[in-house]
Amino acid sequence: MAEPLKNAFGPAVAERLAATIVPVFPGFAAKAFLKDALDGFEPLALLDRGRHIARALARHLPHDYEAAADILIASLGPRLERTADNGMAPFFYLPHTMFVSNHGLDHFEASMTALYELTQRFTAEMAIRPFIVKDAKRTLARLRDWSSDPNVHVRRLVSEGTRPRLPWAMRLPDFQRDPTPVIALLERLKDDPELYVRRSVANNLNDIGKDHPDILTGVATQWLVKASPERAWIVRHALRSAIKRGEAAALAVLDYAPVKQIRIDNAAIAPKRAQIGGKLTIAFDVSNSGKTAARLMVDFRIHYVKAKGATSPKTFKLTALNLGPGTSVRLAKAVSLKDMTTRKHHAGVHRVEAMINGQVTPLGEFNLSG
């Protein structure tokens, strides 16, 4: 089992934080801060540890927020030089961002200056969201300016910070209701030279599609007109959840239309009586009985039994293919039945279905036991 992330965010973080503040603020009571920051620290989860240290910072920095923010900015280390493979090291600045979001809402300019610097060392995607909620017009105007910033981390903040359903963060219900202001920002970033930013743009659109599938497919269709390979990748990545859900409009954007001449035969689910912790193999033939080739997106889904007996479908990507007339192909995939952090298995009958261009065909079922 993977080591909990919080273990990489231990007491040494608070000690290092104190050591960076003392040189720029000699009056900082480092020992008192550490005692405060580490009291009750151990049992907390990662984000709660960040909040705990941020609260201690607020008690030991000057009560004047702008003076405190200046101290934190002066204490910062070098900017990130890479967009990947930075590990947990940038999480050192998690308490800094939480301090700004918790105490800086009434100090817009000072907070924007702080977040601009912090996002180049960690990320301010969670910290900027309370400012969007409090003063969307002003914050969106600042994000628009940042969308052309030379620093890749600042540009990524524009798209990542406005994601309506950003994981681990507060949602943005106004943008869930009307994502128009967000799309205006994404338009400015859709041809960004950095994949780091383009991936964030795609994830933002993917979020929007969960609440507004019609807006997602509309934007995707527009963006594909004379699209570069890089922009076409954004569209495919943005549509991934809609494709998994089998939404016909999303599939049509990528030219996967419903097809009548496709048949599924010889489905096999083995073993029929499976064990939690074991493995399952799902296989079936896909045949094209028509006179023209068919462009197919083939997936399958398992209706997993939940703790209270209801079921919930999980879609597994299988393949995309062009199947010639009068031809067939056998497809198969192994599925792990081991418990994981994102899915816990429960005993019961699990239905299995194939999905071809969004059309669902039952394949059978298996009985899972502990």
Secondary structure per residue as TSV (DSSP state, phi and psi in degrees):
chain	resnum	aa	ss	phi	psi
A	1	M	-	360.0	137.4
A	2	A	-	-64.6	145.9
A	3	E	-	-68.8	137.1
A	4	P	-	-56.6	140.4
A	5	L	G	-58.7	-31.0
A	6	K	G	-63.7	-22.4
A	7	N	G	-67.4	-22.3
A	8	A	G	-86.0	0.7
A	9	F	S	-126.1	65.1
A	10	G	-	-97.6	-165.5
A	11	P	H	-56.8	-26.2
A	12	A	H	-61.5	-25.7
A	13	V	H	-63.3	-47.6
A	14	A	H	-63.9	-38.7
A	15	E	H	-64.5	-43.6
A	16	R	H	-66.0	-38.6
A	17	L	H	-61.2	-45.4
A	18	A	H	-61.0	-40.9
A	19	A	H	-65.8	-27.2
A	20	T	H	-82.1	-24.1
A	21	I	H	-83.3	-39.3
A	22	V	T	-54.1	-43.8
A	23	P	T	-63.8	-27.6
A	24	V	T	-100.5	-10.1
A	25	F	-	-145.6	80.2
A	26	P	T	-57.2	-21.8
A	27	G	T	-79.3	0.3
A	28	F	-	-68.0	125.5
A	29	A	-	-84.3	82.9
A	30	A	H	-60.7	-44.5
A	31	K	H	-64.4	-42.9
A	32	A	H	-65.9	-39.7
A	33	F	H	-61.0	-46.1
A	34	L	H	-64.1	-41.5
A	35	K	H	-60.7	-42.3
A	36	D	H	-67.7	-46.6
A	37	A	H	-67.2	-30.9
A	38	L	H	-98.0	-5.1
A	39	D	T	-72.2	114.3
A	40	G	T	78.7	12.9
A	41	F	-	-74.4	-40.8
A	42	E	T	-56.1	-47.8
A	43	P	T	-76.0	-6.1
A	44	L	-	-75.9	149.6
A	45	A	-	-76.6	174.1
A	46	L	H	-54.2	-58.1
A	47	L	H	-64.8	-35.8
A	48	D	H	-66.8	-32.3
A	49	R	H	-64.3	-41.5
A	50	G	H	-61.3	-44.2
A	51	R	H	-63.8	-39.0
A	52	H	H	-62.1	-45.5
A	53	I	H	-68.4	-37.7
A	54	A	H	-61.7	-40.1
A	55	R	H	-65.4	-38.1
A	56	A	H	-65.4	-40.3
A	57	L	H	-56.4	-44.5
A	58	A	H	-61.4	-31.0
A	59	R	H	-80.6	-18.9
A	60	H	H	-117.4	-9.1
A	61	L	S	-90.1	167.9
A	62	P	-	-55.2	144.4
A	63	H	S	-69.3	-21.2
A	64	D	S	-71.8	112.3
A	65	Y	H	-58.7	-45.2
A	66	E	H	-65.4	-34.7
A	67	A	H	-66.7	-40.8
A	68	A	H	-65.3	-41.2
A	69	A	H	-64.5	-38.8
A	70	D	H	-61.9	-38.7
A	71	I	H	-64.0	-45.5
A	72	L	H	-62.5	-42.5
A	73	I	H	-62.4	-42.4
A	74	A	H	-64.6	-24.3
A	75	S	T	-86.6	-7.0
A	76	L	-	-67.3	147.5
A	77	G	-	-86.4	-166.7
A	78	P	-	-67.1	155.3
A	79	R	-	-69.8	155.5
A	80	L	-	-65.3	137.0
A	81	E	-	-98.2	-16.0
A	82	R	-	-122.3	161.2
A	83	T	S	-104.1	-0.8
A	84	A	S	-147.7	165.8
A	85	D	-	61.8	32.9
A	86	N	-	-92.7	-8.2
A	87	G	T	62.1	-148.1
A	88	M	T	-90.1	-4.5
A	89	A	G	-55.0	-42.6
A	90	P	G	-63.8	-19.2
A	91	F	G	-63.1	-11.1
A	92	F	G	-52.2	-32.0
A	93	Y	G	-91.2	7.2
A	94	L	H	-57.5	-47.0
A	95	P	H	-62.6	-33.8
A	96	H	H	-60.6	-48.4
A	97	T	H	-65.8	-36.9
A	98	M	H	-68.7	-34.9
A	99	F	H	-60.6	-44.7
A	100	V	H	-64.7	-46.7
A	101	S	H	-69.4	-27.8
A	102	N	H	-85.3	-28.1
A	103	H	H	-122.1	-6.2
A	104	G	-	-107.7	10.0
A	105	L	T	-63.2	-26.5
A	106	D	T	-94.5	10.9
A	107	H	-	-134.4	70.8
A	108	F	H	-58.4	-53.8
A	109	E	H	-64.2	-43.7
A	110	A	H	-62.7	-38.5
A	111	S	H	-71.2	-39.7
A	112	M	H	-64.0	-38.2
A	113	T	H	-62.0	-43.2
A	114	A	H	-65.8	-45.2
A	115	L	H	-67.9	-34.3
A	116	Y	H	-59.1	-42.7
A	117	E	H	-73.6	-41.1
A	118	L	H	-67.3	-38.2
A	119	T	T	-67.7	-16.2
A	120	Q	T	-85.3	-1.0
A	121	R	T	-123.3	-23.9
A	122	F	S	-141.1	-100.3
A	123	T	-	-171.2	144.1
A	124	A	-	-110.3	20.3
A	125	E	T	-62.5	-33.3
A	126	M	T	-85.0	-36.0
A	127	A	T	-69.9	-27.9
A	128	I	T	-80.7	-14.9
A	129	R	H	-65.6	-39.9
A	130	P	H	-61.1	-29.2
A	131	F	H	-71.4	-35.7
A	132	I	H	-63.5	-42.8
A	133	V	H	-66.0	-42.0
A	134	K	H	-73.8	-41.1
A	135	D	-	-148.1	77.1
A	136	A	H	-61.5	-44.6
A	137	K	H	-59.0	-47.5
A	138	R	H	-69.5	-41.0
A	139	T	H	-70.1	-39.7
A	140	L	H	-64.2	-36.4
A	141	A	H	-62.8	-39.8
A	142	R	H	-67.4	-41.4
A	143	L	H	-64.0	-35.7
A	144	R	H	-61.3	-42.6
A	145	D	H	-61.3	-42.9
A	146	W	H	-70.1	-18.0
A	147	S	T	-64.9	-16.8
A	148	S	T	-111.9	16.7
A	149	D	-	-67.1	145.8
A	150	P	S	-68.5	-18.8
A	151	N	S	-87.9	127.0
A	152	V	H	-63.6	-34.0
A	153	H	H	-68.8	-33.8
A	154	V	H	-69.1	-43.6
A	155	R	H	-64.3	-38.8
A	156	R	H	-65.1	-34.5
A	157	L	H	-57.1	-34.5
A	158	V	H	-60.2	-45.0
A	159	S	H	-83.6	-40.4
A	160	E	H	-72.6	-37.6
A	161	G	T	-69.4	-20.9
A	162	T	T	-102.2	6.6
A	163	R	-	-60.6	125.0
A	164	P	T	-62.5	-29.3
A	165	R	T	-124.0	40.6
A	166	L	-	-55.7	124.8
A	167	P	T	-58.5	145.6
A	168	W	T	72.9	-7.2
A	169	A	S	-116.2	165.0
A	170	M	-	-62.0	141.2
A	171	R	-	-75.9	164.2
A	172	L	-	-114.3	86.3
A	173	P	H	-61.3	-32.0
A	174	D	H	-63.8	-38.0
A	175	F	H	-77.5	-24.9
A	176	Q	H	-67.6	-36.3
A	177	R	H	-74.7	-41.5
A	178	D	-	-143.5	98.3
A	179	P	-	-83.8	9.6
A	180	T	H	-53.0	-45.8
A	181	P	H	-63.1	-32.8
A	182	V	H	-69.7	-44.4
A	183	I	H	-61.2	-35.2
A	184	A	H	-60.3	-36.7
A	185	L	H	-72.5	-41.4
A	186	L	H	-63.7	-33.3
A	187	E	H	-57.6	-35.1
A	188	R	H	-75.4	-16.5
A	189	L	H	-112.8	-2.8
A	190	K	T	-66.5	-19.9
A	191	D	T	-115.9	28.7
A	192	D	-	-58.5	142.4
A	193	P	S	-69.5	-14.6
A	194	E	-	-105.1	129.1
A	195	L	H	-58.8	-33.9
A	196	Y	H	-54.1	-41.3
A	197	V	H	-78.8	-43.4
A	198	R	H	-62.0	-36.5
A	199	R	H	-64.0	-39.3
A	200	S	H	-65.3	-39.8
A	201	V	H	-58.8	-45.3
A	202	A	H	-62.9	-41.2
A	203	N	H	-66.0	-35.7
A	204	N	H	-64.5	-47.3
A	205	L	H	-61.3	-38.2
A	206	N	H	-60.0	-41.8
A	207	D	H	-59.8	-48.1
A	208	I	H	-59.2	-38.0
A	209	G	H	-64.8	-21.7
A	210	K	H	-71.9	-25.7
A	211	D	H	-104.1	-28.7
A	212	H	-	-137.2	75.0
A	213	P	H	-59.0	-30.9
A	214	D	H	-69.5	-37.0
A	215	I	H	-67.7	-42.3
A	216	L	H	-57.2	-51.0
A	217	T	H	-68.4	-32.0
A	218	G	H	-64.8	-46.7
A	219	V	H	-64.5	-43.4
A	220	A	H	-59.2	-43.2
A	221	T	H	-62.8	-43.9
A	222	Q	H	-63.8	-43.2
A	223	W	H	-69.0	-23.2
A	224	L	T	-77.9	-12.5
A	225	V	T	-68.0	118.4
A	226	K	T	52.2	37.6
A	227	A	-	-76.3	141.2
A	228	S	-	-70.8	163.3
A	229	P	H	-56.2	-34.4
A	230	E	H	-68.3	-42.2
A	231	R	H	-71.3	-36.3
A	232	A	H	-60.9	-35.1
A	233	W	H	-64.2	-42.3
A	234	I	H	-55.1	-46.8
A	235	V	H	-61.4	-47.6
A	236	R	H	-60.5	-42.4
A	237	H	H	-69.3	-36.0
A	238	A	H	-67.1	-30.4
A	239	L	T	-86.4	-1.9
A	240	R	H	-59.7	-42.0
A	241	S	H	-71.0	-39.2
A	242	A	H	-63.7	-37.7
A	243	I	H	-64.1	-44.2
A	244	K	H	-61.3	-34.6
A	245	R	T	-77.2	-6.4
A	246	G	T	75.4	27.3
A	247	E	-	-72.7	120.2
A	248	A	H	-59.5	-40.9
A	249	A	H	-64.7	-40.0
A	250	A	H	-66.9	-42.3
A	251	L	H	-62.5	-38.0
A	252	A	H	-65.3	-32.6
A	253	V	H	-56.8	-36.7
A	254	L	T	-97.0	16.9
A	255	D	T	66.9	33.0
A	256	Y	-	-106.7	87.1
A	257	A	-	-89.4	156.8
A	258	P	-	-58.2	140.4
A	259	V	-	-128.1	135.3
A	260	K	S	-90.9	-22.9
A	261	Q	S	-89.2	10.4
A	262	I	E	-96.7	134.7
A	263	R	E	-127.7	145.3
A	264	I	E	-112.5	128.3
A	265	D	E	-134.6	166.5
A	266	N	E	53.5	43.5
A	267	A	E	-67.8	139.5
A	268	A	E	-138.4	128.3
A	269	I	E	-123.0	117.4
A	270	A	E	-137.6	134.6
A	271	P	-	-81.5	156.0
A	272	K	S	-68.5	-30.1
A	273	R	E	-113.9	99.0
A	274	A	E	-102.4	161.3
A	275	Q	E	-114.5	139.8
A	276	I	T	-59.2	129.7
A	277	G	T	99.7	-11.9
A	278	G	S	-93.0	-149.4
A	279	K	E	-140.9	149.9
A	280	L	E	-128.2	141.8
A	281	T	E	-118.3	130.8
A	282	I	E	-119.3	128.9
A	283	A	E	-142.4	151.3
A	284	F	E	-166.1	158.6
A	285	D	E	-95.4	140.2
A	286	V	E	-116.3	123.6
A	287	S	E	-122.9	143.5
A	288	N	E	-109.4	106.6
A	289	S	-	-91.2	1.6
A	290	G	S	-85.2	-174.4
A	291	K	S	-105.0	2.8
A	292	T	S	-131.3	157.8
A	293	A	-	-66.5	151.6
A	294	A	E	-122.9	131.8
A	295	R	E	-92.3	117.9
A	296	L	E	-125.2	139.4
A	297	M	E	-111.0	111.6
A	298	V	E	-111.2	121.7
A	299	D	E	-132.6	175.3
A	300	F	E	-143.1	160.4
A	301	R	E	-136.5	148.6
A	302	I	E	-113.1	132.0
A	303	H	E	-90.0	95.3
A	304	Y	E	-74.7	136.8
A	305	V	E	-74.9	130.8
A	306	K	-	-93.8	177.6
A	307	A	T	-59.8	-35.8
A	308	K	T	-96.2	10.7
A	309	G	S	99.6	-18.2
A	310	A	-	-71.5	170.2
A	311	T	E	-121.3	156.1
A	312	S	E	-141.6	129.7
A	313	P	E	-79.0	142.5
A	314	K	E	-126.1	122.4
A	315	T	E	-92.2	136.1
A	316	F	E	-113.2	128.4
A	317	K	E	-70.1	137.9
A	318	L	E	-116.8	-71.6
A	319	T	E	-165.4	159.3
A	320	A	E	-114.5	135.2
A	321	L	E	-154.1	159.0
A	322	N	E	-105.7	113.3
A	323	L	E	-101.9	118.8
A	324	G	-	-68.4	160.8
A	325	P	T	-63.6	136.1
A	326	G	T	72.0	16.2
A	327	T	-	-117.1	165.3
A	328	S	E	-143.4	160.7
A	329	V	E	-143.7	143.4
A	330	R	E	-99.7	130.2
A	331	L	E	-117.5	143.9
A	332	A	E	-151.3	151.1
A	333	K	E	-153.2	140.7
A	334	A	E	-93.4	140.4
A	335	V	E	-124.0	128.9
A	336	S	E	-76.5	138.2
A	337	L	-	-107.2	19.4
A	338	K	S	-79.4	143.3
A	339	D	-	-66.2	144.7
A	340	M	B	-141.5	175.0
A	341	T	T	-63.9	-29.8
A	342	T	T	-94.3	-9.6
A	343	R	B	-154.9	126.5
A	344	K	-	-111.1	132.2
A	345	H	-	-88.8	148.7
A	346	H	-	-133.7	148.2
A	347	A	S	-66.5	149.6
A	348	G	E	142.2	-179.1
A	349	V	E	-85.4	127.2
A	350	H	E	-114.0	121.6
A	351	R	E	-82.9	146.9
A	352	V	E	-126.3	135.9
A	353	E	E	-135.5	145.5
A	354	A	E	-90.7	151.0
A	355	M	E	-131.0	116.4
A	356	I	E	-121.4	114.0
A	357	N	T	50.7	38.8
A	358	G	T	85.9	-10.9
A	359	Q	E	-85.2	132.5
A	360	V	E	-100.3	133.4
A	361	T	E	-130.7	124.0
A	362	P	E	-63.4	138.4
A	363	L	E	-108.3	-23.2
A	364	G	E	139.5	-154.0
A	365	E	E	-154.7	165.9
A	366	F	E	-140.5	153.8
A	367	N	E	-104.1	120.9
A	368	L	E	-103.2	132.8
A	369	S	E	-132.0	161.2
A	370	G	-	-81.1	360.0
